Amino acid sequence: MTDYYELVKTAKKRIAGHAHVTPVVKSRTLNRITGAEVFLKCENFQRMGAFKFRGAFNAMSQLSEEQKKQGVITYSSGNHAQAVALVGRLLGIQTTVVMPDNAPAVKRTATEQYGARVIDYNPLETTREKISEELLSERDYTLVPPYDHINIVAGQGTAALELFEKVDAMDMLLVPCGGGGLLSGTAIAAKGFDPGCRVIGIEPELADDATQSFHTGTLHTVKNPPTIADGTRTPSLGKLTFPLVQEYVDDMKTVSEHAIMEAVKFLLYRMKIVVEPSGALGLAALLGGAVKPNGRVGVILSGGNMDGQTMKQILDS
């Protein structure tokens, strides 16, 4: 039987000195509004601006020399793309990224600047998985998927492990959910460090595939959801992350688009930090009332990569 918590602890050692140990911040105003003691784990300050660096480094650093020489391929709307591209540059690995043509321009630009070859596709006409499979059949790439891989999951879980080591016990931990890599890794870390902590995954109402899957026990799919939280537009949980979420996560909740935008504005105006919509889901659940806070509450702010157009849309709302 796999000791997933041990994999997270090992990943933490592997990425040490490469990933940032991101800050944990508090706000008296936020504590007063919520009636809880809230700890924000700021992965928006991670290298390339999101937690994705952790999983990408943990996975790619374990590739064989032959695999590194052949190069890697992935598919992503942005943050995992940037992470793979940056790790590829650090480790001397050629990277190819399949990216939807509606991905935020700031994420595509950063991915290219880190050295990746970007291949566009129209998500209304095909899938990123299909294009990746075609490229894999032509070249000896190694696939580094965005969430459905144990080394990715273990790497993502290190953010939560750092949070627990900083603040010790918590009553509740709120985590954004797209494909479930961060959520499952976080839940594994939480249950290993503090079994009494309730882990709650947060999704947009418009992209609630994981919430439906969690509550029904059957994998659900929501294709191309029109949510502002672009990092959660993955159609479903993965073959690995779905059972991990079922086993380790305590609950799933959803938040409205309005609540997401209000959370982004609160973080900017009151705390002076930039967090992208996907990264603000946990705070949206607190401020919007989707979750009733209790005692000491941790919130993973998963990323801060947002283009000017999206920021303007939010600030004008």
Secondary structure, DSSP 8 states (H G I E B T S, - for coil): ---HHHHHHHHHHHHBTTB----EE--HHHHHHHTSEEEEEEGGGSGGGBTHHHHHHHHHTTS-HHHHHH-EEEE-SSHHHHHHHHHHHHHT--EEEEEETTS-HHHHHHHHHTT-EEEEE-TTT--HHHHHHHHHHHS--EE--SSSSHHHHHHHHHHHHHHHHHH---SEEEEE-SSSHHHHHHHHHHHHH-TT-EEEEEEEGGG-HHHHHHHHSS-----S---S-GGG--SS--TTHHHHHHHH--EEEEE-HHHHHHHHHHHHHHH-----GGGGHHHHHHHHTSS---SEEEEEE-B----HHHHHHHHT-
